[in-house]
Amino acid sequence: MSAIKDLNFMGMRKVAAAASIVLLLISIASLAYQGLNLGLDFTGGTLIEVGYEEKADIKHIRETLEDAGYRDVTVQNFGSEQDVLLRMSEAYRANLGDEVLATLQQSGEAEVALRRAEFVGAQVGEELRDQGGLALLLALAIVMLYVAARFQFKFSVGAVVALMHDVIIILGVFSVFQFEFDLTVMAALLAVIGYSLNDTIVVADRIRENFRIIRQMSPFDVINRSLTQTLGRTVVTSLTTLMVLLALLFLGGENIYYFALALSIGIVVGTYSSIYVSANILLLMEITREDLLPPETDDSDLDDIP
């Protein structure tokens, strides 16, 4: 018998499925209607580096430039507290760097000097976007092959659907709230795939083990028992990882803010999907004990061996 009472996770599977479908529809609708707020890495724009004699006030610099009418300004330290990197969607022109420098000098905060001003082309951004999308698709394809080879085809479908669920919802959050989507967020999406896959495989391994050793129990109950047995590990792993990410989110600065935000959303959604999406897919595909039994050896083939 199980050491603790099995929790009825799958009893809520229809409610969870409905919630997932609603979130996915909202995400897809937002992505289709207003898309993502692509950062300079993807759209192209102007990159300006300035140096201060004293510690730069990042917040004051951003407010000064926004008040002056510059659009989509990102301000961050670059190497030291005196060096500042400015990124904006403003079209590059020969005297743009001097204009920005004059605006900062008029704010009267501290002595500031222009280090460089250069253009980041949109063509580079398109290539980065396409390559990032291909990387996501390739990762999902490899996951499907790996899980199918290690477990069974039905498990691979559940794992890939769960990963797609996680990625679409993260993209949806960034689209709905128009958070800036740059290369660091793309990297976070790939990291979420790895994290969510690890969680899903742990659950799948326990489900396979229980299907093989428990004979007098329905697939519904076997999955509930497996989820109950792995719940402690799932919660501890998710909470400890989330604590680190929240520290990065609130203390890491602007440079990695959206990276930490995407990962934090991914940890929460990935933990949920490993329980309610991948396992739900297994029930929908009518997983059975026979699906997971090792293939029987034909005794006649053994007789032919000298």
Summary of the structure (lengths in Angstrom):
residues: 306
radius of gyration: 25.4
end to end distance: 45.3
largest distance: 92.8
contacts: 960
relative contact order: 0.14
helix: 67%
strand: 10%
